[in-house]
Amino acid sequence: MSFRYSLNSSTIKPTPIVRKIEIAAEVGYAGIELWHADIDLFLESGGTLAELRRVVEASGLAVPTSIMLKGWCEPDGPEYDAGIEECKRRLGQAAAVGAKHVIAGPPHGAVDFELAGQRYGELVDLGLSFGVRPTMEYLGFAQDVNTIAAAIDIMRRSGHSEATIVLDPFHDFRGGGGHEAILELKAEQVAMCHFDDAPATPPADEQRDPDRVMPGEGIIDLPRVLSHLRTIGYRGWISLELFREDLWAEDPLEVARRGLVVMQQICEA
């Protein structure tokens, strides 16, 4: 059984959101990840969430995730209150466009893991009240939550049966944690696996999102990532996620098409 292929809409970022959805469907993806910043731009231009939902449904695409929630991991106080209100707004958007999960981005600085577990559990409960599941992300360039193991720690501390994770080979490489902790997960705990690669230079600890390259063009052992996913029985979403200005300047249809081809070649080899 093959994986399901999705386009993270950051890969063709400057393209308007409706056209992104149309491109993903035209090329042959099964899903598209939508960013709340794009949804907000659509609403500011006079569109409605109901219109966007109709575009998604007409395309035949699933929306496996929307991106992202932040401000949910603060101590009690005004910053936390404001963060949760914004999370509620975005959860409402996610539900309206049919997203199954919303990615919860971690703090970039120091983290109290006990508090983070509590907050993530509360966030999952909040999301479920909207009909959407917040899923835990780690970022290779974050101070503390920069590996699969760190995200799993927060998931376990939450004690929540609906806790899930977003995997990402680039962040495994950038954070230095590698891919082995995938084997600690159950398939149903993986909401999404972003798919990307990293160049040999600059050094891993200097790389940022714009350094990512197309899968197969870098040095990450992507077959090993896929092997671990198959070992745990994961056959869910694999989503192309790039942040390259050179690709943004190209024809978005061709970028999306090339990305799907290389993902299929690697994943189905």
Summary of the structure (lengths in Angstrom):
residues: 269
radius of gyration: 17.5
end to end distance: 12.5
largest distance: 51.0
contacts: 956
relative contact order: 0.15
helix: 50%
strand: 16%
